[in-house]
């Protein structure tokens, strides 16, 4: 039976590749809908990019919704310097022709979970957790409805990629992240500790470009870093941040981690958005997330190429 998923995302180059991968894995994953959120770029661009990617994948029937246009409390932050002005880096796609759904993305999330059998839908969060936090506040009963929430975000030993202490998705809306982590919804966290181990080397990019279809070179373009990288950490090329969520759904055996408590800093100006991971169980805080620390990079890239080859 295919796993039913809803993707909440802010495309973004790596988000776009994650969407392509999820749509390519149609034999294993049933994408019930895509909700765009403001994050890497403003909402008007993230929802448009989600529709562009659906059309690129030959899947214009997938419903795309617009979610929240700004964080809960903090001022918006964006990452156009990383993802490019359009959010798709070196990839150029036409304006989408498929429609944006009229319903608000948060309402879609709530209705989909309430209407489905309990524990039948997995939520995939590839961007800031604003939409998820608002849905949980508006409809607390859905905590018991989701199978699990798989998140790309946070860090432990890798610290931060947007500040010295914080990873972007958590930093972009730390108050939403804190609410989600305290909600009791089953969580899997794919942090920088795992995703930084999956770098898009020239050889790996070349494998995608050589697939012989339209989407292989498109995926390669999404993984091709600009001539000037944002900072030295990306010396090998873009890590596969958000696509790790899709890989985890397809092959969890490629990953390893442990059940721990993760809290989010919301007060300190120096460490805002930091994920405080109780790796050794030194506090009395109960475990609330499976924190992934290791991944099989070669196995993951082989799986990615296998699925992207199925697309047009």
Secondary structure, DSSP 8 states (H G I E B T S, - for coil): --EEEEEEE--SHHHHHHHHHHHHTTTTEEEEEEEE-SSSS-HHHHHHHHHHHHHHTT-TTS-EEE--SS-SSS-----HHHH-SSSSTT-------S---SS-HHHHHHHHHHHS-TT-EEEEE-S-SHHHHHHHHH-GGGGGTEEEEEEE---STT--SSSSS--HHHHHTHHHHHHHHTS---EEEE-HHHHTTSB--HHHHHHHHTTSSHHHHHHHHHH---SS-SSGGGTT--B-TTHHHHHHHH-GGGEEEEEEEEEE--S-TTTTT-EEEETT--SS----EEEEEEE-HHHHHHHHHHHHTT--
